[in-house]
Structure formats: structure tokens, C-alpha cells
Amino acid sequence: MADYSFGYGGIGSNLNISGMVNSLVAADRAPQDARLNKLESTAKFKRTGVGNVSSAFSNLQTALTNLKKADAFGSRTVTSVSTDNAGANVSDNVVSATVGKSTPLGAYKIEVESLASAHKLVGSGIAAETTFGAGSLDLKVGDKTVAVEIKDGSTLAEVRGQISDAAKGMGIQVALLTSDDGQHLSLTSDQTGTKHAISLTVGSGGGDLQGLVDGIQERVPAQDAKLKIDGLSVTSQSNSVSTAVPGLTLTLKKEGSSTVTVANDASAGRAVVQSFVTAYNAAVNAIANSTKYDAESDTPSSLTGDAQMRGAAAQLRGTLNDLLGELAAQGLDAKSMGLQTKGYPSPDGTLVFDSTKFDALLASQPNKIADAFTGETGFAGKLGKVVDSYVGTNGAFTLRTKGIDAQLKDVAKQREALETRMASVAERYKAQFVALDTMMGSLGNTSNYLSQQLSMLAAQSGG
């Protein structure tokens, strides 16, 4: 509250005018302050309750969105086992595998016939002081060809540099190796597979360049990986095969046989349902906590008796019961699925989740579980529409929160208006008291003058 003191102590009247002005203004504004304080505290109290419930519904909305996704139950695990010459299972050293969501379940028989390799060419030994006449070499890597100009008098080291400069961006490494036989030109592809094969031919020049080219031998072939998956032949440019089975990536290690098994990841499916159950129970409890009444202390909660909250709780529970009934009609009864509402002795509307039962059903009927829960027309989609009607952009809780915020802003504006009005009242009181003080000062002076005159008359009469 503002202080309306103005440093005027009542010169003519000796009155505490500043204090009297503050007291009078305080008395005038007290009823309005009390009204605004009540409006504000009530709005904030309800805002807290609605906010808690809205937050819980938003978390439920997120959980249902995840449960609604087509791949909510698509997480997979993958294992691979090799067989030795006797057919016994051993630690897999033939392939390793990774798997993505919704990869087809099953066991895949893998037979690696050959690994992909990167092409490597190495030339014969040449003395370091040997030089080459002017000419050109044609370098081809895959479907790319470039002409390499060889300067007259170039050593093998300089030829290597000229090839390397011309081959930038073509995906090969050009090196100079040294052995007891001399220096060797080496060309190695950066990538495996026949599409990245290297060739070096003479474009122009003398026999020295032809001799250099003729001396080059293949040390590692440009080879594709070849394998069979369930008897079907597959060729790959690299030792990573990811296009044969959707979502499955095989990394080939050596020739041999392996069995790769893709299974449903029960823990991931369980986790998405558990997240929903946790969020649903939190939403139910948020409404209960915001509307409860403590009889012992005679204390209501922020939304005790609130019709909107009662309606939300009833709609949430009613929809859930209907959906559980639909699941039962599809052969997924609540008991065998491990998803039930809490019963006696405390049927509070929350859910109880038996993960062991759910895991067993998910293992035996993964597609049925996925079809029942996911999608817009599934369990999660239908319940999600109810939740969206409360916390969506135009949801009931969203609009109510905006309304309460508007009330609080209005209270703030009323406080500003009250402050302006009280400042005017204070100015009026100040003007009235200053005028009174001036008048009392004037009357005091008159009184003193008359007293003096009367005293003088009395003295004269006595003489």
C-alpha cells in the first residue's frame, strides 16, 4: 500500500496531518483491498488445482501418443549363433546383427559365401633413382576416369604424387611402398565391391610408363559379398547388408553359417504400457487430490465440489471401462492381459498392471496386442481423444486456465485503478487538512491579537 505522507506537520494546528491522511485513505481502501485479495486468492487456489490436473492430463496425453504409434510394440531383439563343422552352436563369429522396429519376427538362416573386399594393386619394384619420360596415364575407379599427366624426368615418388593429385575425390589411396626390391606403386580403393575396381593404363608415352603399368599386379580383388538368407542369394557391395530383411542389418565377418533370430522385445512393449498406466493413475489421483475434502480439519481442496472435475473423472473412467470391454470382446480380457482397474477394498478408479501376464500375452499374440492398442481407432487413440478434449488447444482445462489467468489480470488492473483512485482521495484529504490547518492558524493569530488587546484595556482601566 502506498504511503501518502507529505512532510507537513500541521503548522497552524499542530495536527499529524500525514498520519491522519494515511489512516483515512487506509479506511477507505480496506473494503476494496479485502474484496480484491479474496478474488485473487480464490483464483490462484483454483488455478493451482486446475494446473495440477492439467499437468497430469498432459502427461497422460503424451503416454497415449506413444502407445498409439504404429511401432509402439515394434521393438525387437536380435541374436545370432554360428555352427561349427560338427553342426554345434558356438559363439557367432560369422555375422553380427542389429535390428530396428517392426522387423519381421523369425529365425533367418545365413550362409556367408564370400566377403566383400576393396581392390588393391601393387607395382613391381623400381629403383628410387629411376625416372620416366613425359606421357599420360588413364586412371579408372569404378565409372570415373581421369587422365594423369606425367612430367618428363619424374621419379616414381613424383609419379605417385601426380596420380594422387589427379585422383582426389575418386575414393582411392595412392602410396609408395619400399621393399628389398625397390619402390612399389600401390593403389587401394577406399570402398569394397566390384563397383569400385581400379585400373591404370597408358594413355601416351614411352616404354618406361608401359613397363610401370605392366608391372602392376592385383593383390586384393574388387569383390562383392555373397551370401544366402534362407536360401535366397544376396549380393552386396559391402560387408554390411541392410536391404535384404526390413530393419535388419547384418555385418559379415567371415565365411560360414549363422542363424539370426529376431524376437519381440517384451521389455519395450511392457514399458510403453506401464508408462500409460502410471500416467493414467496420476491423472485420476490428481482429480481426487484437487477435489477431496478433509472432514477432520473441515478443510476443502482447491476444487472441492467442482462439477467440471467430477465430469472429467466420470468420463475418463467410463471411457476406460468401455475400452477394456472392447478388448475383452477381442479376446484380450483384462485378467489374462494383466490390465485391470483396482477393486475391493479400495476401488479408486486407478489401474493395476501385471507385467508378467502382459509379457506372456505379448509373446504369444504380439500382432493382436499391437492391433488392439495402436492407431487412431485402437485403445490409445480412442482414450486419447477424450484426454485431448481437456488439454488440447481448445480443451476444457486449457480454456478454464486461460479464464482464470484473465481473472487474475483483471484483479491486477483493478488494483492499479484502486491505487490511482486512492491517490486522488489522498490529495483531496491533504487539501482539506491543509486548508483546515491554515484556517486554524489564522484563528489562532486572531485569538492572540484579541487577547493582547483585552489585556491592554484591562491595564488601562486599572490605572
Residue pairs with C-beta under 8 A, 6 or more apart in sequence:
1 26
1 29
1 33
2 419
2 422
2 423
2 426
3 22
4 18
4 21
4 22
4 25
4 423
4 426
4 429
4 430
5 18
5 19
5 21
5 22
6 18
6 21
6 430
7 18
8 17
8 18
8 430
8 434
8 437
9 16
9 17
9 18
10 16
10 17
10 433
10 437
11 437
11 441
12 437
12 438
12 439
12 440
12 441
12 442
12 444
13 436
13 437
13 440
13 441
15 433
15 437
17 430
17 433
17 434
17 437
20 429
20 433
21 426
21 429
21 430
21 433
22 426
24 425
24 429
25 422
25 425
25 426
25 429
28 422
28 425
29 418
29 422
32 418
33 418
36 411
36 414
36 415
36 418
39 407
39 411
40 408
40 411
43 404
43 407
43 408
43 411
44 408
45 302
46 302
46 303
46 404
47 401
47 404
47 405
47 408
48 302
49 290
49 291
49 301
49 302
49 303
49 306
50 290
50 302
50 303
50 397
50 400
50 401
50 404
51 401
52 286
52 289
52 290
53 283
53 286
53 287
53 290
53 303
53 309
53 312
53 397
54 390
54 391
54 397
54 398
54 401
55 286
56 279
56 282
56 283
56 285
56 286
56 287
57 283
57 286
57 387
57 390
57 391
57 397
58 391
59 279
59 282
59 283
60 276
60 279
60 280
60 282
60 283
60 387
61 384
61 387
61 388
61 391
62 279
63 272
63 275
63 276
63 278
63 279
63 280
64 276
64 279
64 380
64 381
64 383
64 384
64 387
65 380
65 384
66 72
66 272
66 275
66 276
67 272
67 273
67 275
67 276
67 373
67 374
67 379
67 380
68 373
68 374
68 375
68 376
68 378
68 380
68 381
68 384
69 374
70 102
70 374
70 375
71 101
71 102
72 269
72 272
72 370
72 373
72 374
72 380
73 264
73 268
73 269
73 272
73 362
73 366
73 369
73 370
73 373
73 374
74 101
74 102
74 103
74 370
75 101
75 264
75 265
75 268
75 269
76 99
76 100
76 101
76 102
76 103
76 105
76 247
76 262
76 263
76 264
76 265
77 99
77 262
77 263
77 264
77 265
78 97
78 98
78 99
78 103
78 248
78 260
78 261
78 262
78 263
79 97
79 260
79 261
79 263
80 92
80 94
80 95
80 96
80 97
80 110
80 258
80 259
80 260
80 261
81 89
81 90
81 92
81 258
81 259
81 261
82 89
82 90
82 91
82 92
82 93
82 94
82 95
82 256
82 257
82 258
83 89
83 90
83 256
83 257
83 258
83 259
84 90
92 258
93 253
93 254
93 256
94 110
94 112
94 252
94 253
94 254
94 255
94 256
94 257
94 258
95 110
95 112
95 250
95 251
95 252
95 253
95 258
95 260
96 250
96 251
96 253
97 248
97 249
97 250
97 251
97 260
98 248
98 249
98 251
99 247
99 248
99 249
99 262
100 247
100 248
100 249
101 247
102 246
102 247
103 245
103 246
103 247
103 248
103 262
104 245
104 246
104 247
104 262
105 262
105 263
105 264
105 366
106 261
106 262
107 259
107 260
107 261
107 262
108 229
108 230
108 245
108 248
108 259
108 260
108 261
108 262
109 228
109 229
109 230
109 231
109 257
109 259
110 227
110 228
110 229
110 250
110 257
110 258
110 259
110 260
111 227
111 228
111 256
111 257
112 225
112 226
112 227
112 252
112 253
112 254
112 255
112 256
112 257
112 258
113 226
113 227
113 228
113 255
114 223
114 224
114 225
114 226
114 255
115 223
115 225
115 239
115 252
115 253
115 254
115 255
116 192
116 193
116 223
116 224
116 225
116 236
116 237
116 238
116 239
116 252
117 192
117 220
117 221
117 222
117 223
118 188
118 189
118 190
118 191
118 192
118 193
118 196
118 220
118 222
119 188
119 189
119 196
119 197
119 198
119 218
119 220
119 221
119 222
120 186
120 187
120 188
120 189
120 218
120 219
120 220
121 186
121 187
121 188
121 198
121 200
121 216
121 217
121 218
121 219
122 177
122 184
122 185
122 186
122 216
122 217
122 219
123 184
123 185
123 186
123 212
123 215
123 216
123 217
124 181
124 184
124 215
124 216
124 217
125 179
125 180
125 181
125 182
125 183
125 184
126 156
126 182
126 183
126 184
126 185
126 212
126 215
127 182
127 183
128 155
128 156
128 157
128 182
128 183
129 155
130 155
130 156
131 153
131 154
131 155
132 150
132 153
132 154
132 155
132 156
132 159
132 205
132 208
132 209
132 212
133 150
133 152
133 153
133 205
133 206
133 208
133 209
134 150
134 151
134 152
134 205
135 150
135 202
135 203
135 204
135 205
135 206
135 209
136 147
136 148
136 149
136 150
136 202
136 203
136 204
136 205
137 147
137 148
137 150
137 163
137 200
137 201
137 202
137 203
137 205
137 209
137 213
138 145
138 146
138 147
138 148
138 200
138 201
138 202
138 203
139 145
139 146
139 147
139 148
139 163
139 166
139 167
139 170
139 198
139 199
139 200
140 198
140 199
140 200
140 201
141 167
141 170
141 171
141 172
141 189
141 196
141 197
141 198
142 171
142 195
142 196
142 197
143 195
144 170
146 166
146 167
146 170
147 166
147 203
148 162
148 163
148 166
148 167
149 162
149 166
150 159
150 162
150 205
150 209
151 158
151 162
154 162
156 176
156 183
156 185
156 212
157 176
157 183
159 185
159 212
160 174
160 175
160 176
160 185
163 174
163 185
163 187
163 200
164 174
167 174
171 189
171 190
171 191
171 196
172 187
172 188
172 189
172 190
172 198
173 186
173 187
173 188
173 190
174 185
174 186
174 187
175 186
175 187
175 188
176 183
176 184
176 185
176 186
177 183
177 184
177 186
178 184
185 212
185 216
187 198
187 200
187 216
188 198
188 220
189 196
189 197
189 198
189 222
190 196
191 237
191 238
192 222
192 223
192 224
192 225
192 237
192 238
192 239
193 222
193 223
193 224
193 225
193 236
193 237
193 238
194 222
194 223
194 224
194 237
195 222
195 237
196 222
196 237
197 222
198 222
200 213
200 216
201 213
202 209
202 210
202 213
224 235
224 236
224 237
225 235
225 236
225 237
225 238
225 239
225 241
225 252
226 233
226 234
226 235
226 236
227 233
227 234
227 236
227 241
227 250
227 252
228 234
229 244
229 245
232 244
234 241
234 244
236 252
239 251
239 252
239 253
240 249
240 250
240 251
240 252
241 249
241 250
241 252
242 248
242 249
242 250
244 250
248 260
248 262
250 260
264 362
264 363
264 366
266 359
266 362
266 363
269 358
269 362
269 366
269 369
270 355
270 358
270 359
270 362
273 339
273 353
273 358
273 373
274 353
274 355
276 380
277 339
277 351
277 353
280 316
280 320
280 350
280 351
281 350
281 351
283 316
283 387
284 313
284 316
284 317
284 348
284 349
284 350
285 348
285 350
287 309
287 312
287 313
288 313
288 348
289 301
290 301
290 302
290 303
290 306
290 309
291 301
291 303
291 304
291 305
291 306
291 309
291 310
291 313
292 301
292 304
293 299
293 300
293 301
293 304
293 305
294 300
294 301
303 309
308 396
308 400
312 390
312 396
312 397
313 349
315 386
316 349
316 386
316 387
317 341
317 349
319 382
319 383
319 386
320 341
320 351
320 383
321 341
323 379
323 382
323 383
324 334
324 339
324 340
324 341
326 379
327 333
327 334
327 337
327 372
327 379
328 334
330 368
330 372
331 368
332 361
332 365
332 368
332 369
332 372
334 340
334 341
335 357
336 357
336 361
337 357
337 358
337 361
338 353
338 354
338 355
338 356
338 357
338 358
338 361
339 351
339 352
339 353
339 354
339 358
340 351
340 352
340 354
341 347
341 349
341 350
341 351
341 352
342 348
342 349
342 350
342 351
342 352
361 369
362 369
371 378
372 378
372 379
373 379
373 380
374 380
374 381
375 381
388 395
389 395
389 396
390 396
390 397
390 398
391 397
391 398
392 398
